[in-house]
């Protein structure tokens, strides 16, 4: 995950078995927390990769179920 602008981060997520190599999701600092713009495919691998990248920057992500 890299900072692309003040308060805006980009997470590149790998896309398996597609002609695209990766796609971008954006994490935006929003007051007391973060907003996520997830352009990802609905795949377990990309979901796990996004959560892992968030955790590596001490951003905890909670959901009832991946969708």
C-alpha positions, 0 to 999 in steps of 0.5 A: 500500500502506498500513499498517493496524496495526503490522506489517500492510499492505494492498495494494488490487488493481484487478479488471478487468471485474468488479463489484468495483472492487478487493480487498485483500491483506495483508502481515504482518511476520513476523520476518525477512520477510513473510507475504502473505495474497493474496485476489486473483483469479488474473489476470496484472494483479493479480499484477503490481500486487501485485509492483509495490506490494511493490517500491515499499516495498522488499519483494522478492517471488520466486516460481517462477511466478505461480499 
